[in-house]
Amino acid sequence: MLAKVTSKNQITIPKAIMESLPPIEYFNVALRDETVVLEPVQVSRVSTESIRTKMQQLGLTENSLADAVQWTRKQA
């Protein structure tokens, strides 16, 4: 199927293709061997509270991310 690129570098995915996919909002876009590849991505929406609960279960603190970034920079 043919899709035209607009002046804003946008394309419309043909309806027949979208109808054959599960409901999807986001795509990962990659360039492989001069071919543009769109891969459907499921984005899960989670609450801040559930993230805090998970961090607590894992024993992570607010400083854990900063510590991890600092450690990573030392490795380079």
PQR file with spaces between the fields and no chain letter, atoms N, CA, C, O and H, PARSE charges and radii, in Angstrom:
ATOM       1  N    MET     1       0.842   -1.176    0.000 -0.4000 1.5000
ATOM       2  CA   MET     1       0.000    0.000    0.000 -0.0000 2.0000
ATOM       3  C    MET     1       0.886    1.238    0.000  0.5500 1.7000
ATOM       4  O    MET     1       1.985    1.238    0.554 -0.5500 1.4000
ATOM       5  N    LEU     2       0.398    2.258   -0.615 -0.4000 1.5000
ATOM       6  CA   LEU     2       1.152    3.496   -0.753 -0.0000 2.0000
ATOM       7  C    LEU     2       0.730    4.492    0.317  0.5500 1.7000
ATOM       8  O    LEU     2      -0.461    4.666    0.573 -0.5500 1.4000
ATOM       9  H    LEU     2      -0.495    2.257   -1.065  0.4000 1.0000
ATOM      10  N    ALA     3       1.708    5.148    0.944 -0.4000 1.5000
ATOM      11  CA   ALA     3       1.431    6.184    1.931 -0.0000 2.0000
ATOM      12  C    ALA     3       2.320    7.373    1.603  0.5500 1.7000
ATOM      13  O    ALA     3       3.516    7.216    1.360 -0.5500 1.4000
ATOM      14  H    ALA     3       2.675    5.006    0.736  0.4000 1.0000
ATOM      15  N    LYS     4       1.731    8.555    1.598 -0.4000 1.5000
ATOM      16  CA   LYS     4       2.455    9.775    1.237 -0.0000 2.0000
ATOM      17  C    LYS     4       2.979   10.466    2.502  0.5500 1.7000
ATOM      18  O    LYS     4       2.293   10.515    3.523 -0.5500 1.4000
ATOM      19  H    LYS     4       0.759    8.681    1.796  0.4000 1.0000
ATOM      20  N    VAL     5       4.188   10.993    2.420 -0.4000 1.5000
ATOM      21  CA   VAL     5       4.769   11.755    3.515 -0.0000 2.0000
ATOM      22  C    VAL     5       4.311   13.209    3.355  0.5500 1.7000
ATOM      23  O    VAL     5       4.427   13.794    2.278 -0.5500 1.4000
ATOM      24  H    VAL     5       4.745   10.954    1.590  0.4000 1.0000
ATOM      25  N    THR     6       3.785   13.785    4.455 -0.4000 1.5000
ATOM      26  CA   THR     6       3.322   15.180    4.404 -0.0000 2.0000
ATOM      27  C    THR     6       4.505   16.129    4.599  0.5500 1.7000
ATOM      28  O    THR     6       5.631   15.691    4.835 -0.5500 1.4000
ATOM      29  H    THR     6       3.691   13.310    5.330  0.4000 1.0000
ATOM      30  N    SER     7       4.238   17.421    4.497 -0.4000 1.5000
ATOM      31  CA   SER     7       5.282   18.429    4.685 -0.0000 2.0000
ATOM      32  C    SER     7       5.814   18.436    6.120  0.5500 1.7000
ATOM      33  O    SER     7       6.892   18.968    6.383 -0.5500 1.4000
ATOM      34  H    SER     7       3.324   17.777    4.304  0.4000 1.0000
ATOM      35  N    LYS     8       5.060   17.848    7.039 -0.4000 1.5000
ATOM      36  CA   LYS     8       5.483   17.750    8.434 -0.0000 2.0000
ATOM      37  C    LYS     8       6.072   16.378    8.750  0.5500 1.7000
ATOM      38  O    LYS     8       6.155   15.990    9.915 -0.5500 1.4000
ATOM      39  H    LYS     8       4.184   17.415    6.825  0.4000 1.0000
ATOM      40  N    ASN     9       6.481   15.643    7.715 -0.4000 1.5000
ATOM      41  CA   ASN     9       7.067   14.306    7.851 -0.0000 2.0000
ATOM      42  C    ASN     9       6.137   13.315    8.533  0.5500 1.7000
ATOM      43  O    ASN     9       6.589   12.461    9.296 -0.5500 1.4000
ATOM      44  H    ASN     9       6.413   15.958    6.768  0.4000 1.0000
ATOM      45  N    GLN    10       4.855   13.422    8.266 -0.4000 1.5000
ATOM      46  CA   GLN    10       3.875   12.495    8.830 -0.0000 2.0000
ATOM      47  C    GLN    10       3.339   11.596    7.726  0.5500 1.7000
ATOM      48  O    GLN    10       3.266   11.988    6.561 -0.5500 1.4000
ATOM      49  H    GLN    10       4.488   14.116    7.646  0.4000 1.0000
ATOM      50  N    ILE    11       2.963   10.379    8.119 -0.4000 1.5000
ATOM      51  CA   ILE    11       2.287    9.478    7.188 -0.0000 2.0000
ATOM      52  C    ILE    11       1.033    8.949    7.875  0.5500 1.7000
ATOM      53  O    ILE    11       0.937    8.922    9.102 -0.5500 1.4000
ATOM      54  H    ILE    11       3.022   10.061    9.065  0.4000 1.0000
ATOM      55  N    THR    12       0.086    8.533    7.058 -0.4000 1.5000
ATOM      56  CA   THR    12      -1.115    7.894    7.587 -0.0000 2.0000
ATOM      57  C    THR    12      -1.006    6.410    7.278  0.5500 1.7000
ATOM      58  O    THR    12      -0.807    6.007    6.131 -0.5500 1.4000
ATOM      59  H    THR    12       0.164    8.555    6.061  0.4000 1.0000
ATOM      60  N    ILE    13      -1.141    5.608    8.322 -0.4000 1.5000
ATOM      61  CA   ILE    13      -1.104    4.155    8.126 -0.0000 2.0000
ATOM      62  C    ILE    13      -2.453    3.736    7.559  0.5500 1.7000
ATOM      63  O    ILE    13      -3.493    4.066    8.129 -0.5500 1.4000
ATOM      64  H    ILE    13      -1.303    5.935    9.253  0.4000 1.0000
ATOM      65  N    PRO    14      -2.448    3.019    6.452 -0.5600 1.5000
ATOM      66  CA   PRO    14      -3.716    2.624    5.838  0.2800 2.0000
ATOM      67  C    PRO    14      -4.650    1.911    6.809  0.5500 1.7000
ATOM      68  O    PRO    14      -4.215    1.135    7.659 -0.5500 1.4000
ATOM      69  N    LYS    15      -5.929    2.190    6.665 -0.4000 1.5000
ATOM      70  CA   LYS    15      -6.958    1.657    7.546 -0.0000 2.0000
ATOM      71  C    LYS    15      -6.935    0.132    7.600  0.5500 1.7000
ATOM      72  O    LYS    15      -7.096   -0.455    8.670 -0.5500 1.4000
ATOM      73  H    LYS    15      -6.282    2.821    5.974  0.4000 1.0000
ATOM      74  N    ALA    16      -6.737   -0.506    6.458 -0.4000 1.5000
ATOM      75  CA   ALA    16      -6.727   -1.975    6.414 -0.0000 2.0000
ATOM      76  C    ALA    16      -5.629   -2.550    7.297  0.5500 1.7000
ATOM      77  O    ALA    16      -5.817   -3.595    7.920 -0.5500 1.4000
ATOM      78  H    ALA    16      -6.606   -0.029    5.589  0.4000 1.0000
ATOM      79  N    ILE    17      -4.485   -1.878    7.357 -0.4000 1.5000
ATOM      80  CA   ILE    17      -3.386   -2.350    8.199 -0.0000 2.0000
ATOM      81  C    ILE    17      -3.725   -2.138    9.667  0.5500 1.7000
ATOM      82  O    ILE    17      -3.539   -3.040   10.485 -0.5500 1.4000
ATOM      83  H    ILE    17      -4.331   -1.029    6.851  0.4000 1.0000
ATOM      84  N    MET    18      -4.226   -0.938   10.010 -0.4000 1.5000
ATOM      85  CA   MET    18      -4.560   -0.644   11.398 -0.0000 2.0000
ATOM      86  C    MET    18      -5.653   -1.571   11.920  0.5500 1.7000
ATOM      87  O    MET    18      -5.629   -1.963   13.087 -0.5500 1.4000
ATOM      88  H    MET    18      -4.377   -0.206    9.346  0.4000 1.0000
ATOM      89  N    GLU    19      -6.602   -1.921   11.070 -0.4000 1.5000
ATOM      90  CA   GLU    19      -7.684   -2.811   11.484 -0.0000 2.0000
ATOM      91  C    GLU    19      -7.191   -4.228   11.751  0.5500 1.7000
ATOM      92  O    GLU    19      -7.839   -4.984   12.476 -0.5500 1.4000
ATOM      93  H    GLU    19      -6.621   -1.603   10.122  0.4000 1.0000
ATOM      94  N    SER    20      -6.043   -4.597   11.169 -0.4000 1.5000
ATOM      95  CA   SER    20      -5.520   -5.946   11.382 -0.0000 2.0000
ATOM      96  C    SER    20      -4.658   -6.034   12.645  0.5500 1.7000
ATOM      97  O    SER    20      -4.234   -7.122   13.035 -0.5500 1.4000
ATOM      98  H    SER    20      -5.516   -3.984   10.580  0.4000 1.0000
ATOM      99  N    LEU    21      -4.400   -4.888   13.283 -0.4000 1.5000
ATOM     100  CA   LEU    21      -3.617   -4.850   14.515 -0.0000 2.0000
ATOM     101  C    LEU    21      -4.541   -4.740   15.724  0.5500 1.7000
ATOM     102  O    LEU    21      -5.676   -4.279   15.605 -0.5500 1.4000
ATOM     103  H    LEU    21      -4.744   -4.004   12.966  0.4000 1.0000
ATOM     104  N    PRO    22      -4.051   -5.164   16.884 -0.5600 1.5000
ATOM     105  CA   PRO    22      -4.836   -4.902   18.097  0.2800 2.0000
ATOM     106  C    PRO    22      -4.848   -3.387   18.333  0.5500 1.7000
ATOM     107  O    PRO    22      -4.029   -2.672   17.756 -0.5500 1.4000
ATOM     108  N    PRO    23      -5.752   -2.895   19.160 -0.5600 1.5000
ATOM     109  CA   PRO    23      -5.766   -1.455   19.430  0.2800 2.0000
ATOM     110  C    PRO    23      -4.386   -1.002   19.919  0.5500 1.7000
ATOM     111  O    PRO    23      -3.863   -1.524   20.904 -0.5500 1.4000
ATOM     112  N    ILE    24      -3.816   -0.040   19.228 -0.4000 1.5000
ATOM     113  CA   ILE    24      -2.456    0.393   19.533 -0.0000 2.0000
ATOM     114  C    ILE    24      -2.346    1.901   19.408  0.5500 1.7000
ATOM     115  O    ILE    24      -2.934    2.509   18.514 -0.5500 1.4000
ATOM     116  H    ILE    24      -4.241    0.385   18.428  0.4000 1.0000
ATOM     117  N    GLU    25      -1.580    2.500   20.321 -0.4000 1.5000
ATOM     118  CA   GLU    25      -1.390    3.946   20.318 -0.0000 2.0000
ATOM     119  C    GLU    25       0.017    4.347   19.908  0.5500 1.7000
ATOM     120  O    GLU    25       0.216    5.408   19.316 -0.5500 1.4000
ATOM     121  H    GLU    25      -1.102    2.006   21.047  0.4000 1.0000
ATOM     122  N    TYR    26       1.001    3.497   20.222 -0.4000 1.5000
ATOM     123  CA   TYR    26       2.395    3.841   20.001 -0.0000 2.0000
ATOM     124  C    TYR    26       3.110    2.789   19.169  0.5500 1.7000
ATOM     125  O    TYR    26       2.781    1.603   19.205 -0.5500 1.4000
ATOM     126  H    TYR    26       0.840    2.635   20.703  0.4000 1.0000
ATOM     127  N    PHE    27       4.097    3.261   18.420 -0.4000 1.5000
ATOM     128  CA   PHE    27       4.949    2.387   17.628 -0.0000 2.0000
ATOM     129  C    PHE    27       6.399    2.728   17.909  0.5500 1.7000
ATOM     130  O    PHE    27       6.745    3.898   18.074 -0.5500 1.4000
ATOM     131  H    PHE    27       4.364    4.225   18.392  0.4000 1.0000
ATOM     132  N    ASN    28       7.245    1.715   17.964 -0.4000 1.5000
ATOM     133  CA   ASN    28       8.680    1.939   17.952 -0.0000 2.0000
ATOM     134  C    ASN    28       9.069    2.075   16.485  0.5500 1.7000
ATOM     135  O    ASN    28       8.683    1.241   15.665 -0.5500 1.4000
ATOM     136  H    ASN    28       6.964    0.764   17.829  0.4000 1.0000
ATOM     137  N    VAL    29       9.816    3.102   16.147 -0.4000 1.5000
ATOM     138  CA   VAL    29      10.206    3.338   14.763 -0.0000 2.0000
ATOM     139  C    VAL    29      11.701    3.091   14.643  0.5500 1.7000
ATOM     140  O    VAL    29      12.493    3.654   15.398 -0.5500 1.4000
ATOM     141  H    VAL    29      10.129    3.779   16.813  0.4000 1.0000
ATOM     142  N    ALA    30      12.084    2.244   13.688 -0.4000 1.5000
ATOM     143  CA   ALA    30      13.497    1.915   13.502 -0.0000 2.0000
ATOM     144  C    ALA    30      13.824    1.925   12.015  0.5500 1.7000
ATOM     145  O    ALA    30      12.946    1.775   11.165 -0.5500 1.4000
ATOM     146  H    ALA    30      11.441    1.787   13.074  0.4000 1.0000
ATOM     147  N    LEU    31      15.089    2.104   11.728 -0.4000 1.5000
ATOM     148  CA   LEU    31      15.577    2.022   10.357 -0.0000 2.0000
ATOM     149  C    LEU    31      16.480    0.801   10.270  0.5500 1.7000
ATOM     150  O    LEU    31      17.505    0.731   10.948 -0.5500 1.4000
ATOM     151  H    LEU    31      15.802    2.226   12.419  0.4000 1.0000
ATOM     152  N    ARG    32      16.098   -0.162    9.433 -0.4000 1.5000
ATOM     153  CA   ARG    32      16.870   -1.395    9.260 -0.0000 2.0000
ATOM     154  C    ARG    32      17.143   -1.602    7.778  0.5500 1.7000
ATOM     155  O    ARG    32      16.226   -1.802    6.981 -0.5500 1.4000
ATOM     156  H    ARG    32      15.266   -0.105    8.883  0.4000 1.0000
ATOM     157  N    ASP    33      18.414   -1.552    7.428 -0.4000 1.5000
ATOM     158  CA   ASP    33      18.811   -1.744    6.027 -0.0000 2.0000
ATOM     159  C    ASP    33      18.012   -0.845    5.084  0.5500 1.7000
ATOM     160  O    ASP    33      17.482   -1.304    4.073 -0.5500 1.4000
ATOM     161  H    ASP    33      19.159   -1.390    8.075  0.4000 1.0000
ATOM     162  N    GLU    34      17.933    0.437    5.429 -0.4000 1.5000
ATOM     163  CA   GLU    34      17.234    1.448    4.630 -0.0000 2.0000
ATOM     164  C    GLU    34      15.730    1.214    4.534  0.5500 1.7000
ATOM     165  O    GLU    34      15.074    1.735    3.632 -0.5500 1.4000
ATOM     166  H    GLU    34      18.363    0.811    6.251  0.4000 1.0000
ATOM     167  N    THR    35      15.183    0.431    5.460 -0.4000 1.5000
ATOM     168  CA   THR    35      13.746    0.178    5.518 -0.0000 2.0000
ATOM     169  C    THR    35      13.209    0.694    6.846  0.5500 1.7000
ATOM     170  O    THR    35      13.765    0.390    7.901 -0.5500 1.4000
ATOM     171  H    THR    35      15.716    0.007    6.193  0.4000 1.0000
ATOM     172  N    VAL    36      12.130    1.472    6.802 -0.4000 1.5000
ATOM     173  CA   VAL    36      11.507    1.972    8.019 -0.0000 2.0000
ATOM     174  C    VAL    36      10.616    0.864    8.575  0.5500 1.7000
ATOM     175  O    VAL    36       9.764    0.321    7.871 -0.5500 1.4000
ATOM     176  H    VAL    36      11.678    1.720    5.945  0.4000 1.0000
ATOM     177  N    VAL    37      10.828    0.541    9.846 -0.4000 1.5000
ATOM     178  CA   VAL    37      10.076   -0.531   10.492 -0.0000 2.0000
ATOM     179  C    VAL    37       9.273    0.064   11.643  0.5500 1.7000
ATOM     180  O    VAL    37       9.827    0.754   12.498 -0.5500 1.4000
ATOM     181  H    VAL    37      11.520    0.983   10.417  0.4000 1.0000
ATOM     182  N    LEU    38       7.965   -0.204   11.664 -0.4000 1.5000
ATOM     183  CA   LEU    38       7.093    0.219   12.752 -0.0000 2.0000
ATOM     184  C    LEU    38       6.707   -1.009   13.553  0.5500 1.7000
ATOM     185  O    LEU    38       6.145   -1.962   13.014 -0.5500 1.4000
ATOM     186  H    LEU    38       7.515   -0.765   10.968  0.4000 1.0000
ATOM     187  N    GLU    39       7.013   -0.982   14.848 -0.4000 1.5000
ATOM     188  CA   GLU    39       6.672   -2.104   15.722 -0.0000 2.0000
ATOM     189  C    GLU    39       5.691   -1.629   16.782  0.5500 1.7000
ATOM     190  O    GLU    39       6.017   -0.721   17.547 -0.5500 1.4000
ATOM     191  H    GLU    39       7.470   -0.208   15.285  0.4000 1.0000
ATOM     192  N    PRO    40       4.496   -2.216   16.852 -0.5600 1.5000
ATOM     193  CA   PRO    40       3.538   -1.811   17.880  0.2800 2.0000
ATOM     194  C    PRO    40       4.116   -1.995   19.277  0.5500 1.7000
ATOM     195  O    PRO    40       4.775   -2.997   19.555 -0.5500 1.4000
ATOM     196  N    VAL    41       3.869   -1.030   20.149 -0.4000 1.5000
ATOM     197  CA   VAL    41       4.361   -1.070   21.521 -0.0000 2.0000
ATOM     198  C    VAL    41       3.185   -0.855   22.461  0.5500 1.7000
ATOM     199  O    VAL    41       2.398    0.076   22.288 -0.5500 1.4000
ATOM     200  H    VAL    41       3.334   -0.216   19.923  0.4000 1.0000
ATOM     201  N    GLN    42       3.074   -1.720   23.450 -0.4000 1.5000
ATOM     202  CA   GLN    42       2.054   -1.553   24.481 -0.0000 2.0000
ATOM     203  C    GLN    42       2.658   -0.734   25.605  0.5500 1.7000
ATOM     204  O    GLN    42       3.683   -1.110   26.173 -0.5500 1.4000
ATOM     205  H    GLN    42       3.713   -2.477   23.591  0.4000 1.0000
ATOM     206  N    VAL    43       2.033    0.373   25.925 -0.4000 1.5000
ATOM     207  CA   VAL    43       2.498    1.221   27.017 -0.0000 2.0000
ATOM     208  C    VAL    43       1.550    1.015   28.178  0.5500 1.7000
ATOM     209  O    VAL    43       0.342    1.224   28.062 -0.5500 1.4000
ATOM     210  H    VAL    43       1.201    0.679   25.464  0.4000 1.0000
ATOM     211  N    SER    44       2.116    0.599   29.303 -0.4000 1.5000
ATOM     212  CA   SER    44       1.252    0.403   30.461 -0.0000 2.0000
ATOM     213  C    SER    44       1.244    1.679   31.286  0.5500 1.7000
ATOM     214  O    SER    44       2.285    2.288   31.529 -0.5500 1.4000
ATOM     215  H    SER    44       3.097    0.429   29.397  0.4000 1.0000
ATOM     216  N    ARG    45       0.086    2.058   31.698 -0.4000 1.5000
ATOM     217  CA   ARG    45      -0.059    3.253   32.513 -0.0000 2.0000
ATOM     218  C    ARG    45      -0.155    2.813   33.970  0.5500 1.7000
ATOM     219  O    ARG    45      -1.044    2.049   34.347 -0.5500 1.4000
ATOM     220  H    ARG    45      -0.760    1.563   31.501  0.4000 1.0000
ATOM     221  N    VAL    46       0.766    3.304   34.769 -0.4000 1.5000
ATOM     222  CA   VAL    46       0.779    2.949   36.176 -0.0000 2.0000
ATOM     223  C    VAL    46       0.748    4.220   37.010  0.5500 1.7000
ATOM     224  O    VAL    46       1.199    5.281   36.578 -0.5500 1.4000
ATOM     225  H    VAL    46       1.488    3.925   34.463  0.4000 1.0000
ATOM     226  N    SER    47       0.222    4.091   38.179 -0.4000 1.5000
ATOM     227  CA   SER    47       0.138    5.247   39.062 -0.0000 2.0000
ATOM     228  C    SER    47       1.472    5.467   39.770  0.5500 1.7000
ATOM     229  O    SER    47       2.264    4.541   39.944 -0.5500 1.4000
ATOM     230  H    SER    47      -0.144    3.230   38.530  0.4000 1.0000
ATOM     231  N    THR    48       1.694    6.694   40.168 -0.4000 1.5000
ATOM     232  CA   THR    48       2.896    7.030   40.920 -0.0000 2.0000
ATOM     233  C    THR    48       2.955    6.222   42.211  0.5500 1.7000
ATOM     234  O    THR    48       4.023    5.778   42.635 -0.5500 1.4000
ATOM     235  H    THR    48       1.050    7.447   40.027  0.4000 1.0000
ATOM     236  N    GLU    49       1.809    6.041   42.819 -0.4000 1.5000
ATOM     237  CA   GLU    49       1.758    5.290   44.078 -0.0000 2.0000
ATOM     238  C    GLU    49       2.204    3.846   43.881  0.5500 1.7000
ATOM     239  O    GLU    49       2.908    3.297   44.729 -0.5500 1.4000
ATOM     240  H    GLU    49       0.942    6.401   42.475  0.4000 1.0000
ATOM     241  N    SER    50       1.803    3.225   42.775 -0.4000 1.5000
ATOM     242  CA   SER    50       2.219    1.835   42.542 -0.0000 2.0000
ATOM     243  C    SER    50       3.725    1.758   42.295  0.5500 1.7000
ATOM     244  O    SER    50       4.363    0.767   42.650 -0.5500 1.4000
ATOM     245  H    SER    50       1.232    3.671   42.087  0.4000 1.0000
ATOM     246  N    ILE    51       4.291    2.793   41.691 -0.4000 1.5000
ATOM     247  CA   ILE    51       5.746    2.826   41.490 -0.0000 2.0000
ATOM     248  C    ILE    51       6.450    2.961   42.835  0.5500 1.7000
ATOM     249  O    ILE    51       7.437    2.273   43.097 -0.5500 1.4000
ATOM     250  H    ILE    51       3.773    3.598   41.402  0.4000 1.0000
ATOM     251  N    ARG    52       5.940    3.851   43.687 -0.4000 1.5000
ATOM     252  CA   ARG    52       6.534    4.014   45.020 -0.0000 2.0000
ATOM     253  C    ARG    52       6.459    2.714   45.823  0.5500 1.7000
ATOM     254  O    ARG    52       7.412    2.347   46.510 -0.5500 1.4000
ATOM     255  H    ARG    52       5.138    4.410   43.474  0.4000 1.0000
ATOM     256  N    THR    53       5.331    2.026   45.734 -0.4000 1.5000
ATOM     257  CA   THR    53       5.168    0.754   46.441 -0.0000 2.0000
ATOM     258  C    THR    53       6.183   -0.265   45.945  0.5500 1.7000
ATOM     259  O    THR    53       6.807   -0.962   46.745 -0.5500 1.4000
ATOM     260  H    THR    53       4.556    2.324   45.176  0.4000 1.0000
ATOM     261  N    LYS    54       6.352   -0.356   44.621 -0.4000 1.5000
ATOM     262  CA   LYS    54       7.306   -1.303   44.046 -0.0000 2.0000
ATOM     263  C    LYS    54       8.726   -0.958   44.458  0.5500 1.7000
ATOM     264  O    LYS    54       9.515   -1.849   44.771 -0.5500 1.4000
ATOM     265  H    LYS    54       5.845    0.210   43.971  0.4000 1.0000
ATOM     266  N    MET    55       9.065    0.346   44.462 -0.4000 1.5000
ATOM     267  CA   MET    55      10.399    0.766   44.897 -0.0000 2.0000
ATOM     268  C    MET    55      10.646    0.356   46.338  0.5500 1.7000
ATOM     269  O    MET    55      11.736   -0.100   46.685 -0.5500 1.4000
ATOM     270  H    MET    55       8.424    1.070   44.209  0.4000 1.0000
ATOM     271  N    GLN    56       9.631    0.521   47.172 -0.4000 1.5000
ATOM     272  CA   GLN    56       9.755    0.158   48.582 -0.0000 2.0000
ATOM     273  C    GLN    56       9.966   -1.352   48.724  0.5500 1.7000
ATOM     274  O    GLN    56      10.786   -1.798   49.527 -0.5500 1.4000
ATOM     275  H    GLN    56       8.746    0.891   46.889  0.4000 1.0000
ATOM     276  N    GLN    57       9.222   -2.129   47.944 -0.4000 1.5000
ATOM     277  CA   GLN    57       9.370   -3.587   47.988 -0.0000 2.0000
ATOM     278  C    GLN    57      10.778   -4.019   47.576  0.5500 1.7000
ATOM     279  O    GLN    57      11.316   -4.997   48.094 -0.5500 1.4000
ATOM     280  H    GLN    57       8.556   -1.766   47.292  0.4000 1.0000
ATOM     281  N    LEU    58      11.362   -3.275   46.638 -0.4000 1.5000
ATOM     282  CA   LEU    58      12.704   -3.596   46.144 -0.0000 2.0000
ATOM     283  C    LEU    58      13.813   -2.998   47.006  0.5500 1.7000
ATOM     284  O    LEU    58      14.997   -3.241   46.773 -0.5500 1.4000
ATOM     285  H    LEU    58      10.925   -2.481   46.217  0.4000 1.0000
ATOM     286  N    GLY    59      13.413   -2.213   48.003 -0.4000 1.5000
ATOM     287  CA   GLY    59      14.400   -1.598   48.880 -0.0000 2.0000
ATOM     288  C    GLY    59      15.092   -0.399   48.258  0.5500 1.7000
ATOM     289  O    GLY    59      16.187   -0.029   48.683 -0.5500 1.4000
ATOM     290  H    GLY    59      12.451   -2.015   48.192  0.4000 1.0000
ATOM     291  N    LEU    60      14.466    0.218   47.249 -0.4000 1.5000
ATOM     292  CA   LEU    60      15.051    1.383   46.591 -0.0000 2.0000
ATOM     293  C    LEU    60      14.617    2.659   47.299  0.5500 1.7000
ATOM     294  O    LEU    60      13.504    2.755   47.815 -0.5500 1.4000
ATOM     295  H    LEU    60      13.577   -0.083   46.904  0.4000 1.0000
ATOM     296  N    THR    61      15.513    3.630   47.313 -0.4000 1.5000
ATOM     297  CA   THR    61      15.191    4.926   47.907 -0.0000 2.0000
ATOM     298  C    THR    61      15.189    5.993   46.817  0.5500 1.7000
ATOM     299  O    THR    61      15.485    5.712   45.656 -0.5500 1.4000
ATOM     300  H    THR    61      16.417    3.552   46.893  0.4000 1.0000
ATOM     301  N    GLU    62      14.853    7.212   47.206 -0.4000 1.5000
ATOM     302  CA   GLU    62      14.862    8.304   46.230 -0.0000 2.0000
ATOM     303  C    GLU    62      16.272    8.552   45.699  0.5500 1.7000
ATOM     304  O    GLU    62      16.443    9.049   44.586 -0.5500 1.4000
ATOM     305  H    GLU    62      14.613    7.440   48.149  0.4000 1.0000
ATOM     306  N    ASN    63      17.267    8.209   46.492 -0.4000 1.5000
ATOM     307  CA   ASN    63      18.654    8.418   46.064 -0.0000 2.0000
ATOM     308  C    ASN    63      19.176    7.283   45.188  0.5500 1.7000
ATOM     309  O    ASN    63      20.261    7.398   44.619 -0.5500 1.4000
ATOM     310  H    ASN    63      17.127    7.806   47.396  0.4000 1.0000
ATOM     311  N    SER    64      18.431    6.197   45.070 -0.4000 1.5000
ATOM     312  CA   SER    64      18.906    5.036   44.309 -0.0000 2.0000
ATOM     313  C    SER    64      19.199    5.372   42.856  0.5500 1.7000
ATOM     314  O    SER    64      20.199    4.911   42.306 -0.5500 1.4000
ATOM     315  H    SER    64      17.550    6.103   45.533  0.4000 1.0000
ATOM     316  N    LEU    65      18.346    6.165   42.228 -0.4000 1.5000
ATOM     317  CA   LEU    65      18.560    6.516   40.819 -0.0000 2.0000
ATOM     318  C    LEU    65      19.815    7.354   40.679  0.5500 1.7000
ATOM     319  O    LEU    65      20.642    7.089   39.807 -0.5500 1.4000
ATOM     320  H    LEU    65      17.534    6.540   42.675  0.4000 1.0000
ATOM     321  N    ALA    66      19.966    8.359   41.524 -0.4000 1.5000
ATOM     322  CA   ALA    66      21.165    9.202   41.466 -0.0000 2.0000
ATOM     323  C    ALA    66      22.423    8.363   41.687  0.5500 1.7000
ATOM     324  O    ALA    66      23.432    8.556   41.010 -0.5500 1.4000
ATOM     325  H    ALA    66      19.294    8.574   42.232  0.4000 1.0000
ATOM     326  N    ASP    67      22.357    7.438   42.631 -0.4000 1.5000
ATOM     327  CA   ASP    67      23.494    6.549   42.892 -0.0000 2.0000
ATOM     328  C    ASP    67      23.805    5.686   41.664  0.5500 1.7000
ATOM     329  O    ASP    67      24.970    5.483   41.322 -0.5500 1.4000
ATOM     330  H    ASP    67      21.538    7.280   43.181  0.4000 1.0000
ATOM     331  N    ALA    68      22.774    5.188   41.017 -0.4000 1.5000
ATOM     332  CA   ALA    68      22.957    4.345   39.829 -0.0000 2.0000
ATOM     333  C    ALA    68      23.580    5.145   38.688  0.5500 1.7000
ATOM     334  O    ALA    68      24.471    4.651   37.997 -0.5500 1.4000
ATOM     335  H    ALA    68      21.828    5.353   41.295  0.4000 1.0000
ATOM     336  N    VAL    69      23.120    6.368   38.490 -0.4000 1.5000
ATOM     337  CA   VAL    69      23.681    7.224   37.433 -0.0000 2.0000
ATOM     338  C    VAL    69      25.143    7.512   37.730  0.5500 1.7000
ATOM     339  O    VAL    69      25.985    7.424   36.837 -0.5500 1.4000
ATOM     340  H    VAL    69      22.397    6.770   39.051  0.4000 1.0000
ATOM     341  N    GLN    70      25.452    7.854   38.967 -0.4000 1.5000
ATOM     342  CA   GLN    70      26.826    8.143   39.357 -0.0000 2.0000
ATOM     343  C    GLN    70      27.717    6.923   39.140  0.5500 1.7000
ATOM     344  O    GLN    70      28.827    7.059   38.625 -0.5500 1.4000
ATOM     345  H    GLN    70      24.767    7.926   39.692  0.4000 1.0000
ATOM     346  N    TRP    71      27.254    5.745   39.520 -0.4000 1.5000
ATOM     347  CA   TRP    71      28.014    4.512   39.322 -0.0000 2.0000
ATOM     348  C    TRP    71      28.276    4.273   37.837  0.5500 1.7000
ATOM     349  O    TRP    71      29.387    3.917   37.443 -0.5500 1.4000
ATOM     350  H    TRP    71      26.352    5.635   39.937  0.4000 1.0000
ATOM     351  N    THR    72      27.224    4.474   37.004 -0.4000 1.5000
ATOM     352  CA   THR    72      27.345    4.245   35.563 -0.0000 2.0000
ATOM     353  C    THR    72      28.369    5.180   34.945  0.5500 1.7000
ATOM     354  O    THR    72      29.168    4.769   34.104 -0.5500 1.4000
ATOM     355  H    THR    72      26.322    4.763   37.324  0.4000 1.0000
ATOM     356  N    ARG    73      28.343    6.431   35.359 -0.4000 1.5000
ATOM     357  CA   ARG    73      29.314    7.398   34.814 -0.0000 2.0000
ATOM     358  C    ARG    73      30.746    7.027   35.161  0.5500 1.7000
ATOM     359  O    ARG    73      31.657    7.273   34.370 -0.5500 1.4000
ATOM     360  H    ARG    73      27.694    6.765   36.042  0.4000 1.0000
ATOM     361  N    LYS    74      30.954    6.445   36.318 -0.4000 1.5000
ATOM     362  CA   LYS    74      32.306    6.026   36.701 -0.0000 2.0000
ATOM     363  C    LYS    74      32.792    4.871   35.840  0.5500 1.7000
ATOM     364  O    LYS    74      33.997    4.718   35.645 -0.5500 1.4000
ATOM     365  H    LYS    74      30.214    6.245   36.960  0.4000 1.0000
ATOM     366  N    GLN    75      31.870    4.047   35.315 -0.4000 1.5000
ATOM     367  CA   GLN    75      32.226    2.884   34.521 -0.0000 2.0000
ATOM     368  C    GLN    75      32.714    3.267   33.130  0.5500 1.7000
ATOM     369  O    GLN    75      33.463    2.516   32.505 -0.5500 1.4000
ATOM     370  H    GLN    75      30.890    4.171   35.474  0.4000 1.0000
ATOM     371  N    ALA    76      32.296    4.427   32.646 -0.4000 1.5000
ATOM     372  CA   ALA    76      32.624    4.833   31.264 -0.0000 2.0000
ATOM     373  C    ALA    76      34.052    5.294   31.109  0.5500 1.7000
ATOM     374  O    ALA    76      34.465    5.662   30.009 -0.5500 1.4000
ATOM     375  H    ALA    76      31.688    5.037   33.154  0.4000 1.0000
